Every structure is written in structure tokens, then in C-alpha cells.
Amino acid sequence: MLRINSVSVLNIKTQQARMEVEDLFTDLADGRKLLKLLEIISGEKLGKPNSGKMRVHKIENVNKSLAFLHTKVCSVWCGICGTDMFVRIQRGNEG
């Protein structure tokens, strides 16, 4: 059985943007690379991510990503917000 590392697949998709993902949880947690990845995959512009360092800025970026996904695949993402994802990622990094 062929196993493909999800990080490797992301890096193939993001080569054109000169962006590399080493760890899914930490690299996508602030929403900046997530927004860029969604732009690359969809071919649509999602706007400039918030460049602030505070938790609220990171959640804003993740929410922007989720809002975009919600318009594309609502049934999968309904009921999930950026705070939920951010908190789960932070808890995962503490353990």
C-alpha cells in the first residue's frame, strides 16, 4: 500500500508560493499559510491575512479560511469556528 505524507503533498502544492509546511498543526495554526494554501488550491484571492501576533489575529485568519471553506463545502464545515480549531491546536501542542 502506498502511503503519502500529507505534509509532502502540501509542500508540492505550495512550491510555487515558496512556502513550506513542516508541521500541519503549528504551520497552519495562525491561518496565514492556510489562507495561502486555499488560494493556491482554489485559484481565488482570499485577501491579505492579518499579520498581528496576538491570538485574536490568528483566530481572525482561521475564521477567514473557514468562511471561504463554508462557501465551498458547507456540509463538512458547518458548526466549526476558528476559536475551536485554534484551541484544539494549542491543546495538542501542550501535550
N, C-alpha and C positions, 0 to 999 in steps of 0.2 A: 504494500500500500504506500502510495506517495503522500508524504506529509509536507505541507508548505507552511513555513513560518509566517504568521500574519505580519510581523514586523518587516520581513523581507518583501512581501507583496506591497506594503505601504511604501517602502523605500523605492521600489520600481516605479510606482505611480508618482512619487514626489521628486524624482531625479530632475525633471525639467524645472522645478522651482528651487533647486539646490537646497532642499530641505531633507533632513534625515531624521527618522524616528528610531530611537534605540529602545525605549520602553513605552508601551502604549499608555500606561497609567500616568506616568509623570510627564511625558512629552505632549500628550493631548489634554492634560488636566486644566491648563489655563485657557483653552479654547482657541488660541491663536493658530496653532498648527492644524487643529481640527477644522477651522474655517477655511484655511488654505487648501487642505485636503478635499473638502467638499467642493471648493471652487474648481479644483483640478478634475475631479471625477465628473461633476455636473457640467462644466464648461460655462457656468454662470458666475457673475460677480456678486459677492455677498457683502461687499463694503469693507471698510478698514476695521480691523479688530481694535478693541480698546487696549491701549498699551500700558495701562496702570498696573501696579504691582499688588494692589490690595485685593482681598478675597472678593469683594463686590465687583471689581473689574473682571476678574476671571469668570465669575458666575455670569456676568453680562455676556461675555464671549460665548460661553457654553450655551446660554439661552438663545443667542442669535443662531447658533448652529442647530439647535433643536427646533427652533421656529422654522428654519429652512427645511429640515427633515420632515417636520409636521406637514408642510405643504406638499411634500412629495410622497410620503408614506405614512399617512395619518394613523392607520390602524395599528402600526407597530409601535409608534412613539406616543400615543395618547396617554396623558397622565404622568409623564416624566418631565421634570423640570431641571434646570441647571443646578439648583441647590442640591437636589437629590444626588445627582451624579458627582458633584464636587465633594460632598460629604462622604460618599461611599469611596471615592478615590483616596481621600485623606485618611480615612479609617484603614483602608488597605495598605497604605504606606506606613502606618504606625505599627502594624502587626508584624 
